[in-house]
Amino acid sequence: MNHLSGAVKYSFPKQRIVIIGDLVADQFLHGTIARVSREAPVFILRHDETNTCAGAAANAAVNVASLGGKPVLIGARGLDTNGDLLLETLRESGVNCDFILSDSALRTTTKIRVLAGHHYAARQQVIRIDYENNTQISLSLQQKLLNNIEKAGKTADAIIISDYNYGVASHQVFELARKLAKLRSIPLLIDSRFRLTDFPEATTATPNQDEVEQLIGKNFTAEQCSELRGKLGYESLLVTCGNQGMLLVQKNEVPRRIEVVGSAKPVDVTGAGDTVIAVYSLGLASGLSFIDAAEVANHAGGIVVMKKGTASVNPHELIESLQATTKGVTESFA
């Protein structure tokens, strides 16, 4: 694993990753259970604090930055308080926000996770409240997005499209990203929430198990994933399978299974997919093979699921995890 540790330490910081997609404000509302209400049989939660983190495409950008890379984020947000808080978080994390557009017609998609507990007890998530943007992106805003992609893509070492079905990853956006990636001979990576077939002929994608099941059914095999990769026209497909690790299928290669790193009982899987594609993109941009980039991404995913909330991984943690592995964790998929 020494060459992988070397890539994290020396190559990742040199890579400029353009992330295009839906921006989400992940908020964590912490509170203390005070008593039972007299109005209804429910607990009264006394608010302690609310933290705003970067979610979706914004989280992928933060993970690139946390590993020393140069993330350039392209998307749109509303002119609202949560949009302001999200921008503040991104800038504090070292993300280039010059290409993020603001529009008063939009609402910044916000996901509030309420974590409650008694005094001196661990907080548990009791409910999630989503405030989604339901306003379609205007033609003028879409043209501005395309202009920003054209500008930022000229110096990209890899491009990520992070699609959470909130409107940024349109057909026009994808076609331009694919054109730029082809012209620059750089990887184009896709992370799409149940719309993977709308993004053909990219380099690779990182769907989770549920997303693949939506396409080819439950209890899918490695051979079926290989067929899916071929239909999509990808060079590889990296399927994340939770505590079952990952499955990598490549063109003209035997499918490979990558065993889970660390505990099989995660603390919190929020945003883990964003971490995986961020690290995977840094690996491919650094010249690593698909299997080596997937190995590093697997370690990163194993680290963040042991943290609470929307989390990122730093170089020290990742290198330490890689060096702790004394033997390869891949094997032929049986």
Secondary structure as the mmCIF struct_conf table of DSSP 4:
data_model
#
loop_
_struct_conf.conf_type_id
_struct_conf.id
_struct_conf.beg_label_comp_id
_struct_conf.beg_label_asym_id
_struct_conf.beg_label_seq_id
_struct_conf.end_label_comp_id
_struct_conf.end_label_asym_id
_struct_conf.end_label_seq_id
HELX_RH_AL_P HELX_RH_AL_P1 ASN A 2 GLY A 6
HELX_RH_PI_P HELX_RH_PI_P1 ALA A 7 SER A 11
HELX_RH_3T_P HELX_RH_3T_P1 PHE A 12 LYS A 14
STRN STRN1 ARG A 16 GLY A 21
STRN STRN2 LEU A 23 VAL A 36
BEND BEND1 ARG A 38 VAL A 42
STRN STRN3 PHE A 43 ALA A 56
HELX_RH_AL_P HELX_RH_AL_P2 ALA A 57 SER A 66
TURN_TY1_P TURN_TY1_P1 LEU A 67 GLY A 68
STRN STRN4 LYS A 70 GLY A 78
BEND BEND2 LEU A 79 ASP A 80
HELX_RH_AL_P HELX_RH_AL_P3 THR A 81 GLU A 92
TURN_TY1_P TURN_TY1_P2 SER A 93 GLY A 94
STRN STRN5 ASN A 96 ASP A 103
TURN_TY1_P TURN_TY1_P3 SER A 104 ALA A 105
BEND BEND3 LEU A 106 LEU A 106
STRN STRN6 THR A 110 GLY A 117
TURN_TY1_P TURN_TY1_P4 HIS A 119 TYR A 120
BEND BEND4 ALA A 121 ALA A 121
STRN STRN7 GLN A 124 TYR A 131
BEND BEND5 THR A 135 THR A 135
HELX_LH_PP_P HELX_LH_PP_P1 GLN A 136 SER A 138
HELX_RH_AL_P HELX_RH_AL_P4 LEU A 139 GLY A 153
TURN_TY1_P TURN_TY1_P5 LYS A 154 THR A 155
BEND BEND6 ASP A 157 ASP A 157
STRN STRN8 ALA A 158 ASP A 163
BEND BEND7 ASN A 165 ALA A 169
HELX_RH_AL_P HELX_RH_AL_P5 HIS A 171 ARG A 184
TURN_TY1_P TURN_TY1_P6 SER A 185 SER A 185
STRN STRN9 LEU A 188 SER A 192
BEND BEND8 ARG A 193 PHE A 194
HELX_RH_3T_P HELX_RH_3T_P2 LEU A 196 ASP A 198
BEND BEND9 PHE A 199 PHE A 199
TURN_TY1_P TURN_TY1_P7 PRO A 200 GLU A 201
BEND BEND10 THR A 203 THR A 203
STRN STRN10 THR A 204 ALA A 205
STRN STRN11 ASN A 208 ASN A 208
HELX_RH_AL_P HELX_RH_AL_P6 GLN A 209 ILE A 216
BEND BEND11 LYS A 218 ASN A 219
HELX_RH_AL_P HELX_RH_AL_P7 ALA A 222 LEU A 232
TURN_TY1_P TURN_TY1_P8 GLY A 233 GLY A 233
BEND BEND12 GLU A 235 GLU A 235
STRN STRN12 SER A 236 THR A 240
HELX_RH_3T_P HELX_RH_3T_P3 GLY A 242 GLN A 244
STRN STRN13 MET A 246 GLN A 250
TURN_TY1_P TURN_TY1_P9 LYS A 251 ASN A 252
BEND BEND13 GLU A 253 GLU A 253
STRN STRN14 ARG A 256 ILE A 258
HELX_LH_PP_P HELX_LH_PP_P2 GLU A 259 VAL A 261
BEND BEND14 GLY A 262 GLY A 262
BEND BEND15 ALA A 264 LYS A 265
BEND BEND16 VAL A 267 VAL A 267
TURN_TY1_P TURN_TY1_P10 THR A 270 GLY A 271
HELX_RH_AL_P HELX_RH_AL_P8 ALA A 272 ALA A 285
TURN_TY1_P TURN_TY1_P11 SER A 286 GLY A 287
HELX_RH_AL_P HELX_RH_AL_P9 PHE A 290 VAL A 304
TURN_TY1_P TURN_TY1_P12 VAL A 305 MET A 306
BEND BEND17 LYS A 307 THR A 310
HELX_RH_AL_P HELX_RH_AL_P10 PRO A 315 ALA A 324
BEND BEND18 LYS A 327 LYS A 327
STRN STRN15 THR A 330 SER A 332
#
